[in-house]
Each structure stands twice: as structure tokens, then as C-alpha cells.
């Protein structure tokens, strides 16, 4: 199941706690309270395209985007690419919050401090 704020919503127009994407392994929720995306579950090849779409869609607003990765239990290479491309971690308007130790280590190795 995929939902990106419904047909009438634009970037930054999601309600508090709106589900942007969900599947058996991952749930992506938008929070208007702090303009953040909350990722919970496993980010992998099966859902990385949807996460990339959600990130691009949410970045359309004027406020900085916070991606809360504290609920991620697993990230594979495709998931990591979704977080890194098209360069969101190099973009000062995007930042990660609550980065799990395993993901922080991967980002450090790749030269992308979290």
C-alpha cells in the first residue's frame, strides 16, 4: 500500500502523523509538528524507491526536512542509497535524527557524518 498524502495534498500539506508509505516491512509517517519523516522497520530493496519518492515529495516544502531513523532495524544498500540520493545528506535542508549505531557507522565509513 502506498500513499503520498492523497491526491489533493502537496509538499508540507500532510496532517500530523499521516502515513506516507507502508508495507509489511516499513512504515513512513509525516509529522507536521517538526517537518519530519519517521521511518520504522526495515528499509531495503523492496521499498527503497518508495522511500526515495517520499523524501523527494516531503522536501518540496520550505522548511528543513528531518528524517528520524531511530525506528529502523535494518538498512541494506538500496535503502542506504535512498537516504543518500539525490544527495539529501549533503543538502543542509535535510538532516537525520536518532540515527542507530549501525547506520551511523555505515555513514561514517562512507564519509557522510550523521
Residue, then its C-alpha position, 0 to 999 in steps of 0.5 A: x500500500x502506498x500513499x503520498x498524502x492523497x491526491x489533493x495534498x502537496x509538499x508540507x500539506x500532510x496532517x500530523x502523523x499521516x502515513x506516507x508509505x507502508x508495507x509489511x516491512x516499513x512504515x513512513x509517517x509525516x509529522x507536521x509538528x517538526x517537518x519530519x519523516x519517521x521511518x520504522x522497520x526495515x528499509x531495503x530493496x523492496x521499498x527503497x524507491x518508495x522511500x526515495x519518492x517520499x523524501x523527494x515529495x516531503x522536501x518540496x516544502x520550505x522548511x528543513x526536512x528531518x528524517x528520524x531513523x531511530x525506528x529502523x532495524x535494518x538498512x541494506x544498500x538500496x535503502x542506504x542509497x535512498x537516504x543518500x540520493x539525490x544527495x539529501x545528506x549533503x543538502x543542509x535542508x535535510x538532516x537525520x535524527x536518532x540515527x542507530x549505531x549501525x547506520x551511523x557507522x555505515x555513514x561514517x565509513x562512507x564519509x557522510x557524518x550523521 
